[in-house]
Amino acid sequence: MIPMSFGAAIRLDVIARSTAVIEFALDGAIMAANENFLAMMGYSPQEIKGEHHSMFVEPTGRESPEYRVAPHLIKLGIGLLRGINTD
């Protein structure tokens, strides 16, 4: 693991406390989400951990060309998807 500077660690902490953050494995499995994300989407950690990120995409959206390339963009660290919550 690459050591992080104190300043970088503080910036990441501020981002995590002020933004909805979710972490995925390269295969799309959900590894973790912060309280902001869970509150915004209406899930508990137990409901999402280990699930595939496709659970946040409407069924019709999963078949779109944009969604099919999204995992490749996510692996590169780019792109945003419109998600759905529990409501």
PyMOL Python script that loads the backbone (N, CA, C, O; Angstrom):
from pymol import cmd

cmd.read_pdbstr("""\
ATOM      1  N   MET A   1       0.833  -1.180   0.000  1.00  0.00           N
ATOM      2  CA  MET A   1       0.000   0.000   0.000  1.00  0.00           C
ATOM      3  C   MET A   1       0.877   1.243   0.000  1.00  0.00           C
ATOM      4  O   MET A   1       1.888   1.294   0.701  1.00  0.00           O
ATOM      5  N   ILE A   2       0.500   2.227  -0.772  1.00  0.00           N
ATOM      6  CA  ILE A   2       1.263   3.469  -0.862  1.00  0.00           C
ATOM      7  C   ILE A   2       0.914   4.358   0.326  1.00  0.00           C
ATOM      8  O   ILE A   2      -0.264   4.610   0.582  1.00  0.00           O
ATOM      9  N   PRO A   3       1.926   4.840   1.057  1.00  0.00           N
ATOM     10  CA  PRO A   3       1.632   5.727   2.186  1.00  0.00           C
ATOM     11  C   PRO A   3       0.979   7.022   1.705  1.00  0.00           C
ATOM     12  O   PRO A   3       1.303   7.534   0.633  1.00  0.00           O
ATOM     13  N   MET A   4       0.057   7.539   2.511  1.00  0.00           N
ATOM     14  CA  MET A   4      -0.664   8.750   2.162  1.00  0.00           C
ATOM     15  C   MET A   4      -0.192   9.876   3.075  1.00  0.00           C
ATOM     16  O   MET A   4       0.033   9.664   4.267  1.00  0.00           O
ATOM     17  N   SER A   5      -0.044  11.069   2.514  1.00  0.00           N
ATOM     18  CA  SER A   5       0.341  12.201   3.336  1.00  0.00           C
ATOM     19  C   SER A   5      -0.797  12.563   4.283  1.00  0.00           C
ATOM     20  O   SER A   5      -1.957  12.237   4.029  1.00  0.00           O
ATOM     21  N   PHE A   6      -0.462  13.224   5.352  1.00  0.00           N
ATOM     22  CA  PHE A   6      -1.466  13.636   6.331  1.00  0.00           C
ATOM     23  C   PHE A   6      -2.511  14.538   5.676  1.00  0.00           C
ATOM     24  O   PHE A   6      -3.704  14.394   5.939  1.00  0.00           O
ATOM     25  N   GLY A   7      -2.074  15.462   4.830  1.00  0.00           N
ATOM     26  CA  GLY A   7      -3.000  16.371   4.143  1.00  0.00           C
ATOM     27  C   GLY A   7      -3.966  15.629   3.231  1.00  0.00           C
ATOM     28  O   GLY A   7      -5.151  15.957   3.170  1.00  0.00           O
ATOM     29  N   ALA A   8      -3.452  14.625   2.522  1.00  0.00           N
ATOM     30  CA  ALA A   8      -4.308  13.846   1.632  1.00  0.00           C
ATOM     31  C   ALA A   8      -5.324  13.050   2.442  1.00  0.00           C
ATOM     32  O   ALA A   8      -6.482  12.932   2.041  1.00  0.00           O
ATOM     33  N   ALA A   9      -4.903  12.511   3.564  1.00  0.00           N
ATOM     34  CA  ALA A   9      -5.814  11.744   4.424  1.00  0.00           C
ATOM     35  C   ALA A   9      -6.937  12.643   4.946  1.00  0.00           C
ATOM     36  O   ALA A   9      -8.093  12.225   4.996  1.00  0.00           O
ATOM     37  N   ILE A  10      -6.603  13.859   5.328  1.00  0.00           N
ATOM     38  CA  ILE A  10      -7.626  14.802   5.809  1.00  0.00           C
ATOM     39  C   ILE A  10      -8.595  15.144   4.692  1.00  0.00           C
ATOM     40  O   ILE A  10      -9.803  15.181   4.923  1.00  0.00           O
ATOM     41  N   ARG A  11      -8.098  15.395   3.486  1.00  0.00           N
ATOM     42  CA  ARG A  11      -8.987  15.721   2.355  1.00  0.00           C
ATOM     43  C   ARG A  11      -9.930  14.560   2.061  1.00  0.00           C
ATOM     44  O   ARG A  11     -11.119  14.782   1.830  1.00  0.00           O
ATOM     45  N   LEU A  12      -9.429  13.336   2.066  1.00  0.00           N
ATOM     46  CA  LEU A  12     -10.287  12.177   1.829  1.00  0.00           C
ATOM     47  C   LEU A  12     -11.336  12.032   2.924  1.00  0.00           C
ATOM     48  O   LEU A  12     -12.480  11.674   2.646  1.00  0.00           O
ATOM     49  N   ASP A  13     -10.950  12.309   4.165  1.00  0.00           N
ATOM     50  CA  ASP A  13     -11.895  12.236   5.272  1.00  0.00           C
ATOM     51  C   ASP A  13     -13.004  13.275   5.111  1.00  0.00           C
ATOM     52  O   ASP A  13     -14.173  12.973   5.354  1.00  0.00           O
ATOM     53  N   VAL A  14     -12.653  14.478   4.709  1.00  0.00           N
ATOM     54  CA  VAL A  14     -13.645  15.531   4.495  1.00  0.00           C
ATOM     55  C   VAL A  14     -14.594  15.151   3.362  1.00  0.00           C
ATOM     56  O   VAL A  14     -15.804  15.351   3.470  1.00  0.00           O
ATOM     57  N   ILE A  15     -14.056  14.614   2.294  1.00  0.00           N
ATOM     58  CA  ILE A  15     -14.897  14.169   1.172  1.00  0.00           C
ATOM     59  C   ILE A  15     -15.852  13.071   1.640  1.00  0.00           C
ATOM     60  O   ILE A  15     -17.042  13.108   1.324  1.00  0.00           O
ATOM     61  N   ALA A  16     -15.350  12.118   2.376  1.00  0.00           N
ATOM     62  CA  ALA A  16     -16.179  11.003   2.831  1.00  0.00           C
ATOM     63  C   ALA A  16     -17.276  11.460   3.789  1.00  0.00           C
ATOM     64  O   ALA A  16     -18.350  10.859   3.826  1.00  0.00           O
ATOM     65  N   ARG A  17     -17.022  12.513   4.563  1.00  0.00           N
ATOM     66  CA  ARG A  17     -18.038  12.995   5.501  1.00  0.00           C
ATOM     67  C   ARG A  17     -19.063  13.908   4.834  1.00  0.00           C
ATOM     68  O   ARG A  17     -20.165  14.073   5.357  1.00  0.00           O
ATOM     69  N   SER A  18     -18.727  14.498   3.699  1.00  0.00           N
ATOM     70  CA  SER A  18     -19.630  15.469   3.076  1.00  0.00           C
ATOM     71  C   SER A  18     -20.266  14.978   1.779  1.00  0.00           C
ATOM     72  O   SER A  18     -21.086  15.682   1.190  1.00  0.00           O
ATOM     73  N   THR A  19     -19.904  13.800   1.335  1.00  0.00           N
ATOM     74  CA  THR A  19     -20.347  13.277   0.044  1.00  0.00           C
ATOM     75  C   THR A  19     -20.822  11.835   0.214  1.00  0.00           C
ATOM     76  O   THR A  19     -20.345  11.112   1.089  1.00  0.00           O
ATOM     77  N   ALA A  20     -21.753  11.432  -0.621  1.00  0.00           N
ATOM     78  CA  ALA A  20     -22.171  10.029  -0.647  1.00  0.00           C
ATOM     79  C   ALA A  20     -21.091   9.235  -1.374  1.00  0.00           C
ATOM     80  O   ALA A  20     -20.778   9.524  -2.529  1.00  0.00           O
ATOM     81  N   VAL A  21     -20.523   8.237  -0.706  1.00  0.00           N
ATOM     82  CA  VAL A  21     -19.413   7.467  -1.257  1.00  0.00           C
ATOM     83  C   VAL A  21     -19.734   5.973  -1.201  1.00  0.00           C
ATOM     84  O   VAL A  21     -20.190   5.459  -0.179  1.00  0.00           O
ATOM     85  N   ILE A  22     -19.488   5.293  -2.314  1.00  0.00           N
ATOM     86  CA  ILE A  22     -19.634   3.837  -2.356  1.00  0.00           C
ATOM     87  C   ILE A  22     -18.372   3.272  -2.985  1.00  0.00           C
ATOM     88  O   ILE A  22     -17.794   3.877  -3.888  1.00  0.00           O
ATOM     89  N   GLU A  23     -17.945   2.108  -2.502  1.00  0.00           N
ATOM     90  CA  GLU A  23     -16.739   1.459  -3.006  1.00  0.00           C
ATOM     91  C   GLU A  23     -17.112   0.140  -3.661  1.00  0.00           C
ATOM     92  O   GLU A  23     -17.882  -0.648  -3.112  1.00  0.00           O
ATOM     93  N   PHE A  24     -16.550  -0.086  -4.850  1.00  0.00           N
ATOM     94  CA  PHE A  24     -16.805  -1.309  -5.597  1.00  0.00           C
ATOM     95  C   PHE A  24     -15.520  -2.086  -5.815  1.00  0.00           C
ATOM     96  O   PHE A  24     -14.444  -1.501  -5.932  1.00  0.00           O
ATOM     97  N   ALA A  25     -15.633  -3.399  -5.869  1.00  0.00           N
ATOM     98  CA  ALA A  25     -14.538  -4.246  -6.335  1.00  0.00           C
ATOM     99  C   ALA A  25     -14.521  -4.151  -7.862  1.00  0.00           C
ATOM    100  O   ALA A  25     -15.490  -3.688  -8.463  1.00  0.00           O
ATOM    101  N   LEU A  26     -13.450  -4.576  -8.477  1.00  0.00           N
ATOM    102  CA  LEU A  26     -13.351  -4.490  -9.934  1.00  0.00           C
ATOM    103  C   LEU A  26     -14.413  -5.318 -10.652  1.00  0.00           C
ATOM    104  O   LEU A  26     -14.727  -5.045 -11.811  1.00  0.00           O
ATOM    105  N   ASP A  27     -14.969  -6.321  -9.982  1.00  0.00           N
ATOM    106  CA  ASP A  27     -16.033  -7.119 -10.607  1.00  0.00           C
ATOM    107  C   ASP A  27     -17.421  -6.516 -10.411  1.00  0.00           C
ATOM    108  O   ASP A  27     -18.418  -7.106 -10.828  1.00  0.00           O
ATOM    109  N   GLY A  28     -17.494  -5.338  -9.775  1.00  0.00           N
ATOM    110  CA  GLY A  28     -18.769  -4.653  -9.583  1.00  0.00           C
ATOM    111  C   GLY A  28     -19.435  -4.934  -8.248  1.00  0.00           C
ATOM    112  O   GLY A  28     -20.491  -4.373  -7.959  1.00  0.00           O
ATOM    113  N   ALA A  29     -18.837  -5.796  -7.426  1.00  0.00           N
ATOM    114  CA  ALA A  29     -19.412  -6.091  -6.111  1.00  0.00           C
ATOM    115  C   ALA A  29     -19.230  -4.880  -5.192  1.00  0.00           C
ATOM    116  O   ALA A  29     -18.190  -4.222  -5.212  1.00  0.00           O
ATOM    117  N   ILE A  30     -20.245  -4.603  -4.398  1.00  0.00           N
ATOM    118  CA  ILE A  30     -20.186  -3.481  -3.460  1.00  0.00           C
ATOM    119  C   ILE A  30     -19.372  -3.909  -2.250  1.00  0.00           C
ATOM    120  O   ILE A  30     -19.664  -4.917  -1.606  1.00  0.00           O
ATOM    121  N   MET A  31     -18.349  -3.123  -1.957  1.00  0.00           N
ATOM    122  CA  MET A  31     -17.474  -3.427  -0.827  1.00  0.00           C
ATOM    123  C   MET A  31     -17.894  -2.650   0.419  1.00  0.00           C
ATOM    124  O   MET A  31     -17.888  -3.193   1.523  1.00  0.00           O
ATOM    125  N   ALA A  32     -18.257  -1.381   0.242  1.00  0.00           N
ATOM    126  CA  ALA A  32     -18.614  -0.534   1.382  1.00  0.00           C
ATOM    127  C   ALA A  32     -19.322   0.718   0.870  1.00  0.00           C
ATOM    128  O   ALA A  32     -19.211   1.080  -0.301  1.00  0.00           O
ATOM    129  N   ALA A  33     -20.044   1.361   1.764  1.00  0.00           N
ATOM    130  CA  ALA A  33     -20.682   2.646   1.464  1.00  0.00           C
ATOM    131  C   ALA A  33     -20.727   3.441   2.761  1.00  0.00           C
ATOM    132  O   ALA A  33     -20.881   2.877   3.845  1.00  0.00           O
ATOM    133  N   ASN A  34     -20.591   4.746   2.639  1.00  0.00           N
ATOM    134  CA  ASN A  34     -20.632   5.556   3.853  1.00  0.00           C
ATOM    135  C   ASN A  34     -22.084   5.875   4.239  1.00  0.00           C
ATOM    136  O   ASN A  34     -23.019   5.600   3.487  1.00  0.00           O
ATOM    137  N   GLU A  35     -22.242   6.459   5.425  1.00  0.00           N
ATOM    138  CA  GLU A  35     -23.586   6.768   5.941  1.00  0.00           C
ATOM    139  C   GLU A  35     -24.348   7.714   5.024  1.00  0.00           C
ATOM    140  O   GLU A  35     -25.566   7.593   4.890  1.00  0.00           O
ATOM    141  N   ASN A  36     -23.651   8.652   4.391  1.00  0.00           N
ATOM    142  CA  ASN A  36     -24.323   9.580   3.467  1.00  0.00           C
ATOM    143  C   ASN A  36     -24.950   8.819   2.306  1.00  0.00           C
ATOM    144  O   ASN A  36     -26.093   9.088   1.934  1.00  0.00           O
ATOM    145  N   PHE A  37     -24.224   7.886   1.739  1.00  0.00           N
ATOM    146  CA  PHE A  37     -24.745   7.099   0.629  1.00  0.00           C
ATOM    147  C   PHE A  37     -25.930   6.255   1.092  1.00  0.00           C
ATOM    148  O   PHE A  37     -26.972   6.225   0.436  1.00  0.00           O
ATOM    149  N   LEU A  38     -25.769   5.576   2.213  1.00  0.00           N
ATOM    150  CA  LEU A  38     -26.830   4.699   2.718  1.00  0.00           C
ATOM    151  C   LEU A  38     -28.103   5.484   3.009  1.00  0.00           C
ATOM    152  O   LEU A  38     -29.199   5.026   2.685  1.00  0.00           O
ATOM    153  N   ALA A  39     -27.971   6.659   3.614  1.00  0.00           N
ATOM    154  CA  ALA A  39     -29.142   7.483   3.920  1.00  0.00           C
ATOM    155  C   ALA A  39     -29.807   7.988   2.639  1.00  0.00           C
ATOM    156  O   ALA A  39     -31.034   7.989   2.536  1.00  0.00           O
ATOM    157  N   MET A  40     -29.010   8.414   1.674  1.00  0.00           N
ATOM    158  CA  MET A  40     -29.544   8.934   0.420  1.00  0.00           C
ATOM    159  C   MET A  40     -30.288   7.859  -0.361  1.00  0.00           C
ATOM    160  O   MET A  40     -31.335   8.123  -0.952  1.00  0.00           O
ATOM    161  N   MET A  41     -29.744   6.650  -0.361  1.00  0.00           N
ATOM    162  CA  MET A  41     -30.321   5.575  -1.158  1.00  0.00           C
ATOM    163  C   MET A  41     -31.334   4.731  -0.386  1.00  0.00           C
ATOM    164  O   MET A  41     -32.096   3.979  -0.993  1.00  0.00           O
ATOM    165  N   GLY A  42     -31.353   4.844   0.939  1.00  0.00           N
ATOM    166  CA  GLY A  42     -32.334   4.130   1.734  1.00  0.00           C
ATOM    167  C   GLY A  42     -32.014   2.673   2.006  1.00  0.00           C
ATOM    168  O   GLY A  42     -32.923   1.857   2.158  1.00  0.00           O
ATOM    169  N   TYR A  43     -30.734   2.335   2.070  1.00  0.00           N
ATOM    170  CA  TYR A  43     -30.313   0.961   2.327  1.00  0.00           C
ATOM    171  C   TYR A  43     -29.510   0.888   3.610  1.00  0.00           C
ATOM    172  O   TYR A  43     -29.007   1.899   4.101  1.00  0.00           O
ATOM    173  N   SER A  44     -29.395  -0.310   4.146  1.00  0.00           N
ATOM    174  CA  SER A  44     -28.477  -0.572   5.254  1.00  0.00           C
ATOM    175  C   SER A  44     -27.226  -1.214   4.657  1.00  0.00           C
ATOM    176  O   SER A  44     -27.266  -1.713   3.533  1.00  0.00           O
ATOM    177  N   PRO A  45     -26.121  -1.207   5.394  1.00  0.00           N
ATOM    178  CA  PRO A  45     -24.909  -1.858   4.874  1.00  0.00           C
ATOM    179  C   PRO A  45     -25.125  -3.329   4.548  1.00  0.00           C
ATOM    180  O   PRO A  45     -24.588  -3.837   3.564  1.00  0.00           O
ATOM    181  N   GLN A  46     -25.913  -4.012   5.374  1.00  0.00           N
ATOM    182  CA  GLN A  46     -26.150  -5.442   5.166  1.00  0.00           C
ATOM    183  C   GLN A  46     -26.916  -5.715   3.871  1.00  0.00           C
ATOM    184  O   GLN A  46     -26.752  -6.774   3.266  1.00  0.00           O
ATOM    185  N   GLU A  47     -27.748  -4.771   3.446  1.00  0.00           N
ATOM    186  CA  GLU A  47     -28.536  -4.972   2.228  1.00  0.00           C
ATOM    187  C   GLU A  47     -27.711  -4.861   0.951  1.00  0.00           C
ATOM    188  O   GLU A  47     -28.084  -5.423  -0.079  1.00  0.00           O
ATOM    189  N   ILE A  48     -26.590  -4.137   1.012  1.00  0.00           N
ATOM    190  CA  ILE A  48     -25.848  -3.892  -0.229  1.00  0.00           C
ATOM    191  C   ILE A  48     -24.486  -4.566  -0.303  1.00  0.00           C
ATOM    192  O   ILE A  48     -24.003  -4.849  -1.399  1.00  0.00           O
ATOM    193  N   LYS A  49     -23.856  -4.830   0.839  1.00  0.00           N
ATOM    194  CA  LYS A  49     -22.497  -5.386   0.820  1.00  0.00           C
ATOM    195  C   LYS A  49     -22.475  -6.721   0.079  1.00  0.00           C
ATOM    196  O   LYS A  49     -23.250  -7.628   0.385  1.00  0.00           O
ATOM    197  N   GLY A  50     -21.582  -6.827  -0.894  1.00  0.00           N
ATOM    198  CA  GLY A  50     -21.432  -8.035  -1.686  1.00  0.00           C
ATOM    199  C   GLY A  50     -22.348  -8.101  -2.897  1.00  0.00           C
ATOM    200  O   GLY A  50     -22.151  -8.937  -3.779  1.00  0.00           O
ATOM    201  N   GLU A  51     -23.353  -7.223  -2.950  1.00  0.00           N
ATOM    202  CA  GLU A  51     -24.256  -7.195  -4.103  1.00  0.00           C
ATOM    203  C   GLU A  51     -23.559  -6.528  -5.283  1.00  0.00           C
ATOM    204  O   GLU A  51     -22.546  -5.852  -5.102  1.00  0.00           O
ATOM    205  N   HIS A  52     -24.084  -6.711  -6.474  1.00  0.00           N
ATOM    206  CA  HIS A  52     -23.532  -6.097  -7.679  1.00  0.00           C
ATOM    207  C   HIS A  52     -24.087  -4.682  -7.831  1.00  0.00           C
ATOM    208  O   HIS A  52     -25.231  -4.415  -7.462  1.00  0.00           O
ATOM    209  N   HIS A  53     -23.273  -3.780  -8.375  1.00  0.00           N
ATOM    210  CA  HIS A  53     -23.715  -2.384  -8.524  1.00  0.00           C
ATOM    211  C   HIS A  53     -24.954  -2.237  -9.401  1.00  0.00           C
ATOM    212  O   HIS A  53     -25.601  -1.191  -9.370  1.00  0.00           O
ATOM    213  N   SER A  54     -25.294  -3.245 -10.170  1.00  0.00           N
ATOM    214  CA  SER A  54     -26.480  -3.163 -11.029  1.00  0.00           C
ATOM    215  C   SER A  54     -27.772  -3.041 -10.223  1.00  0.00           C
ATOM    216  O   SER A  54     -28.813  -2.691 -10.779  1.00  0.00           O
ATOM    217  N   MET A  55     -27.718  -3.325  -8.924  1.00  0.00           N
ATOM    218  CA  MET A  55     -28.920  -3.183  -8.099  1.00  0.00           C
ATOM    219  C   MET A  55     -29.397  -1.743  -8.028  1.00  0.00           C
ATOM    220  O   MET A  55     -30.545  -1.491  -7.662  1.00  0.00           O
ATOM    221  N   PHE A  56     -28.537  -0.795  -8.371  1.00  0.00           N
ATOM    222  CA  PHE A  56     -28.896   0.624  -8.324  1.00  0.00           C
ATOM    223  C   PHE A  56     -29.338   1.173  -9.676  1.00  0.00           C
ATOM    224  O   PHE A  56     -29.563   2.375  -9.814  1.00  0.00           O
ATOM    225  N   VAL A  57     -29.462   0.312 -10.657  1.00  0.00           N
ATOM    226  CA  VAL A  57     -29.821   0.745 -12.009  1.00  0.00           C
ATOM    227  C   VAL A  57     -31.171   0.139 -12.379  1.00  0.00           C
ATOM    228  O   VAL A  57     -31.421  -1.043 -12.145  1.00  0.00           O
ATOM    229  N   GLU A  58     -32.030   0.964 -12.957  1.00  0.00           N
ATOM    230  CA  GLU A  58     -33.335   0.470 -13.388  1.00  0.00           C
ATOM    231  C   GLU A  58     -33.145  -0.670 -14.386  1.00  0.00           C
ATOM    232  O   GLU A  58     -32.196  -0.651 -15.171  1.00  0.00           O
ATOM    233  N   PRO A  59     -34.045  -1.672 -14.366  1.00  0.00           N
ATOM    234  CA  PRO A  59     -33.890  -2.828 -15.262  1.00  0.00           C
ATOM    235  C   PRO A  59     -33.711  -2.442 -16.735  1.00  0.00           C
ATOM    236  O   PRO A  59     -32.894  -3.047 -17.430  1.00  0.00           O
ATOM    237  N   THR A  60     -34.450  -1.461 -17.214  1.00  0.00           N
ATOM    238  CA  THR A  60     -34.292  -1.067 -18.621  1.00  0.00           C
ATOM    239  C   THR A  60     -32.927  -0.432 -18.868  1.00  0.00           C
ATOM    240  O   THR A  60     -32.369  -0.550 -19.959  1.00  0.00           O
ATOM    241  N   GLY A  61     -32.402   0.230 -17.869  1.00  0.00           N
ATOM    242  CA  GLY A  61     -31.087   0.852 -18.004  1.00  0.00           C
ATOM    243  C   GLY A  61     -29.962  -0.149 -18.082  1.00  0.00           C
ATOM    244  O   GLY A  61     -28.924   0.132 -18.680  1.00  0.00           O
ATOM    245  N   ARG A  62     -30.150  -1.321 -17.483  1.00  0.00           N
ATOM    246  CA  ARG A  62     -29.115  -2.362 -17.494  1.00  0.00           C
ATOM    247  C   ARG A  62     -28.862  -2.906 -18.891  1.00  0.00           C
ATOM    248  O   ARG A  62     -27.799  -3.463 -19.166  1.00  0.00           O
ATOM    249  N   GLU A  63     -29.844  -2.743 -19.770  1.00  0.00           N
ATOM    250  CA  GLU A  63     -29.717  -3.248 -21.139  1.00  0.00           C
ATOM    251  C   GLU A  63     -29.162  -2.197 -22.103  1.00  0.00           C
ATOM    252  O   GLU A  63     -28.925  -2.497 -23.273  1.00  0.00           O
ATOM    253  N   SER A  64     -28.958  -0.986 -21.629  1.00  0.00           N
ATOM    254  CA  SER A  64     -28.520   0.094 -22.519  1.00  0.00           C
ATOM    255  C   SER A  64     -27.038  -0.030 -22.875  1.00  0.00           C
ATOM    256  O   SER A  64     -26.255  -0.596 -22.112  1.00  0.00           O
ATOM    257  N   PRO A  65     -26.658   0.505 -24.042  1.00  0.00           N
ATOM    258  CA  PRO A  65     -25.229   0.504 -24.421  1.00  0.00           C
ATOM    259  C   PRO A  65     -24.370   1.267 -23.414  1.00  0.00           C
ATOM    260  O   PRO A  65     -23.228   0.888 -23.153  1.00  0.00           O
ATOM    261  N   GLU A  66     -24.925   2.347 -22.848  1.00  0.00           N
ATOM    262  CA  GLU A  66     -24.162   3.132 -21.869  1.00  0.00           C
ATOM    263  C   GLU A  66     -23.823   2.297 -20.642  1.00  0.00           C
ATOM    264  O   GLU A  66     -22.713   2.376 -20.114  1.00  0.00           O
ATOM    265  N   TYR A  67     -24.786   1.496 -20.191  1.00  0.00           N
ATOM    266  CA  TYR A  67     -24.538   0.674 -19.014  1.00  0.00           C
ATOM    267  C   TYR A  67     -23.536  -0.435 -19.317  1.00  0.00           C
ATOM    268  O   TYR A  67     -22.737  -0.810 -18.459  1.00  0.00           O
ATOM    269  N   ARG A  68     -23.581  -0.944 -20.512  1.00  0.00           N
ATOM    270  CA  ARG A  68     -22.654  -2.025 -20.868  1.00  0.00           C
ATOM    271  C   ARG A  68     -21.199  -1.560 -20.869  1.00  0.00           C
ATOM    272  O   ARG A  68     -20.301  -2.344 -20.562  1.00  0.00           O
ATOM    273  N   VAL A  69     -20.958  -0.305 -21.208  1.00  0.00           N
ATOM    274  CA  VAL A  69     -19.579   0.206 -21.189  1.00  0.00           C
ATOM    275  C   VAL A  69     -19.221   0.809 -19.833  1.00  0.00           C
ATOM    276  O   VAL A  69     -18.045   1.046 -19.555  1.00  0.00           O
ATOM    277  N   ALA A  70     -20.216   1.059 -18.991  1.00  0.00           N
ATOM    278  CA  ALA A  70     -19.961   1.699 -17.698  1.00  0.00           C
ATOM    279  C   ALA A  70     -18.934   0.957 -16.846  1.00  0.00           C
ATOM    280  O   ALA A  70     -18.069   1.614 -16.268  1.00  0.00           O
ATOM    281  N   PRO A  71     -18.978  -0.377 -16.733  1.00  0.00           N
ATOM    282  CA  PRO A  71     -17.972  -1.043 -15.905  1.00  0.00           C
ATOM    283  C   PRO A  71     -16.535  -0.769 -16.369  1.00  0.00           C
ATOM    284  O   PRO A  71     -15.616  -0.680 -15.554  1.00  0.00           O
ATOM    285  N   HIS A  72     -16.361  -0.641 -17.657  1.00  0.00           N
ATOM    286  CA  HIS A  72     -15.021  -0.333 -18.182  1.00  0.00           C
ATOM    287  C   HIS A  72     -14.609   1.085 -17.804  1.00  0.00           C
ATOM    288  O   HIS A  72     -13.445   1.337 -17.493  1.00  0.00           O
ATOM    289  N   LEU A  73     -15.564   2.005 -17.831  1.00  0.00           N
ATOM    290  CA  LEU A  73     -15.266   3.379 -17.433  1.00  0.00           C
ATOM    291  C   LEU A  73     -14.991   3.469 -15.940  1.00  0.00           C
ATOM    292  O   LEU A  73     -14.099   4.197 -15.506  1.00  0.00           O
ATOM    293  N   ILE A  74     -15.765   2.722 -15.155  1.00  0.00           N
ATOM    294  CA  ILE A  74     -15.560   2.722 -13.712  1.00  0.00           C
ATOM    295  C   ILE A  74     -14.165   2.200 -13.372  1.00  0.00           C
ATOM    296  O   ILE A  74     -13.493   2.746 -12.496  1.00  0.00           O
ATOM    297  N   LYS A  75     -13.729   1.149 -14.061  1.00  0.00           N
ATOM    298  CA  LYS A  75     -12.391   0.616 -13.814  1.00  0.00           C
ATOM    299  C   LYS A  75     -11.321   1.662 -14.107  1.00  0.00           C
ATOM    300  O   LYS A  75     -10.248   1.663 -13.504  1.00  0.00           O
ATOM    301  N   LEU A  76     -11.637   2.555 -15.048  1.00  0.00           N
ATOM    302  CA  LEU A  76     -10.704   3.634 -15.379  1.00  0.00           C
ATOM    303  C   LEU A  76     -10.893   4.846 -14.465  1.00  0.00           C
ATOM    304  O   LEU A  76     -10.111   5.795 -14.515  1.00  0.00           O
ATOM    305  N   GLY A  77     -11.937   4.807 -13.632  1.00  0.00           N
ATOM    306  CA  GLY A  77     -12.174   5.904 -12.702  1.00  0.00           C
ATOM    307  C   GLY A  77     -12.945   7.061 -13.296  1.00  0.00           C
ATOM    308  O   GLY A  77     -12.881   8.175 -12.776  1.00  0.00           O
ATOM    309  N   ILE A  78     -13.671   6.824 -14.374  1.00  0.00           N
ATOM    310  CA  ILE A  78     -14.443   7.904 -14.985  1.00  0.00           C
ATOM    311  C   ILE A  78     -15.892   7.475 -15.185  1.00  0.00           C
ATOM    312  O   ILE A  78     -16.202   6.285 -15.252  1.00  0.00           O
ATOM    313  N   GLY A  79     -16.762   8.461 -15.278  1.00  0.00           N
ATOM    314  CA  GLY A  79     -18.161   8.191 -15.591  1.00  0.00           C
ATOM    315  C   GLY A  79     -19.045   8.152 -14.366  1.00  0.00           C
ATOM    316  O   GLY A  79     -18.623   7.738 -13.286  1.00  0.00           O
ATOM    317  N   LEU A  80     -20.275   8.590 -14.550  1.00  0.00           N
ATOM    318  CA  LEU A  80     -21.284   8.567 -13.505  1.00  0.00           C
ATOM    319  C   LEU A  80     -22.535   7.902 -14.044  1.00  0.00           C
ATOM    320  O   LEU A  80     -22.857   8.029 -15.225  1.00  0.00           O
ATOM    321  N   LEU A  81     -23.231   7.198 -13.185  1.00  0.00           N
ATOM    322  CA  LEU A  81     -24.486   6.548 -13.573  1.00  0.00           C
ATOM    323  C   LEU A  81     -25.613   7.137 -12.745  1.00  0.00           C
ATOM    324  O   LEU A  81     -25.425   7.482 -11.578  1.00  0.00           O
ATOM    325  N   ARG A  82     -26.779   7.248 -13.351  1.00  0.00           N
ATOM    326  CA  ARG A  82     -27.956   7.661 -12.615  1.00  0.00           C
ATOM    327  C   ARG A  82     -28.450   6.445 -11.844  1.00  0.00           C
ATOM    328  O   ARG A  82     -28.687   5.392 -12.436  1.00  0.00           O
ATOM    329  N   GLY A  83     -28.604   6.578 -10.552  1.00  0.00           N
ATOM    330  CA  GLY A  83     -28.998   5.438  -9.730  1.00  0.00           C
ATOM    331  C   GLY A  83     -30.438   5.514  -9.280  1.00  0.00           C
ATOM    332  O   GLY A  83     -31.101   6.541  -9.426  1.00  0.00           O
ATOM    333  N   ILE A  84     -30.910   4.415  -8.733  1.00  0.00           N
ATOM    334  CA  ILE A  84     -32.241   4.366  -8.155  1.00  0.00           C
ATOM    335  C   ILE A  84     -32.117   4.004  -6.682  1.00  0.00           C
ATOM    336  O   ILE A  84     -31.233   3.245  -6.284  1.00  0.00           O
ATOM    337  N   ASN A  85     -33.015   4.557  -5.886  1.00  0.00           N
ATOM    338  CA  ASN A  85     -32.986   4.240  -4.461  1.00  0.00           C
ATOM    339  C   ASN A  85     -34.149   3.331  -4.112  1.00  0.00           C
ATOM    340  O   ASN A  85     -34.828   2.821  -5.003  1.00  0.00           O
ATOM    341  N   THR A  86     -34.380   3.126  -2.846  1.00  0.00           N
ATOM    342  CA  THR A  86     -35.404   2.180  -2.417  1.00  0.00           C
ATOM    343  C   THR A  86     -36.819   2.715  -2.578  1.00  0.00           C
ATOM    344  O   THR A  86     -37.775   1.942  -2.502  1.00  0.00           O
ATOM    345  N   ASP A  87     -36.977   3.998  -2.794  1.00  0.00           N
ATOM    346  CA  ASP A  87     -38.327   4.584  -2.932  1.00  0.00           C
ATOM    347  C   ASP A  87     -38.962   4.286  -4.252  1.00  0.00           C
ATOM    348  O   ASP A  87     -40.089   4.712  -4.505  1.00  0.00           O
TER     349      ASP A  87
END
""", "prot")
cmd.dss("prot")
cmd.show_as("cartoon", "prot")
cmd.util.cbc("prot")
cmd.orient("prot")
